[in-house]
Amino acid sequence: MSGGVDSAVAAARAVEAGHEVVGVHLALSRMPGTLRTGSRGCCTIEDAMDARRVANLLGIPFYVWDFSERFTEDVVDDFVAEYAAGRTPNPCLRCNEKIKFAALLDKAVALGFDAVATGHYASLVDGPRGRELHRASAWAKDQSYVLGVLTAEQLGHCWFPLGDTPSKELIRAEAEDRGIQVARKPDSHDICFIPDGDTRGWLSEHLERAPGDIVDEAGEVVGRHDGAHGYTVGQRRGLQLGRPADDGRPRYVLSIRPVSNQVVVGPREHLAISRIAGGRYSLAGDPGFDLCDPFGCEVQIRAHAEPVPATARLVAIDEQDRTEQHRRDATHEIVVDIDLRLAEPLSGVAPGQSAVLYIGTRVLGQFTIDRAMPLAA
């Protein structure tokens, strides 16, 4: 129970269904903020108090479990390390992978509970080869992307009571009818450990600044930066280039080179991607076919991005093909060829992002992007 309306209604539905329900709020920081500001941040003392009030209303036991140390190690430290390596991580997926559906689920199962129920908008289907993860009925609110890290075993101990609800407004109306005080509480949209939304400023406090060159695709120096971690693929503003492009058009960040500490810039059309590849993959259940054979699917690279049609396959990584973005301990990676007939090419893809693969509404699995190959190449 995060203290928000979604988990409150999920708990209420679980109680109404006749289950033995215990509410748990996760303390993810030893020094949480006292109050929220609108949709800024989450996991504050105020959120814990809101969750407790809902639990009291529902008549269920309520506990606060301290996972702050593990959250720091598995999510915050990973976030910093990824940016230091020139990658753009998604901490929400790491939190689901390492905390909510690993540490929390493991503890719940050890205590004898059957499942962990959350307020995520996603659906579970019992298929011919076991439980499957599917999109929620409400496309605009679907959260299956951030759950793409769940494994078949974890899905067997999950429940998403809101998956069939077609809109968030219906959830708020239901909360009001049940007398739940947080019915109109704003959703949290920021990274929970960076509640002011200033990721660049937060990183500057956690990473040593290392000035370097901004170069074009030919390797010519066109500017200087005061720390590559302050730049993201697709960025246009704030580049402060000392030399304009020959054609006078604006330039965008195309890639970050952590080893040489360079930021590479170029024209917007060179952001268009034809192929992505990466490791650290997991499957959300048995796919029912050999992943080494090319298969049609859709790939989604951000929580609110449109999925695009693609062809994927699992391949062994040849040593001579490794780049500085590859994880050295990886032996296999998933390679995804984007459908080049798209009206709008996939663009702004950065190493470190998570790619979730779908077949229809079903989540097949996910991987962390190591390489994004431009269409121009």
Secondary structure, 3 states (H helix, E strand, C coil): CCCCHHHHHHHHHHHHCCCCCCEEEEECCCCCCCCCECCECCCCHHHHHHHHHHHHHHCCCEEEEECHHHHHHHHHHHHHHHHHCCCCCCHHHHHHHHHHHHHHHHHHHHCCCCCEECCCCEEEEEECCEEEEEECCCHHHCCHHHHCCCCHHHHCCEECCCCCCCCHHHHHHHHHHCCCHHHHCCCCCCCCCCCCCCHHHHHHHHCCCCCEEEECCCCCEEEEECCHHHCCCCCCCCCCECCCCCCCCCCEEEEEECCCCEEEEECHHHHCEEEEEEEEEEECCCCCCCCCCCEEEEEECCCCCCCEEEEEEEEECCHHHCCCCCCCCCCEEEEEEECCCCCCCCCCCCCCCEEEEEECCEEEEEEEEEEEEECCC
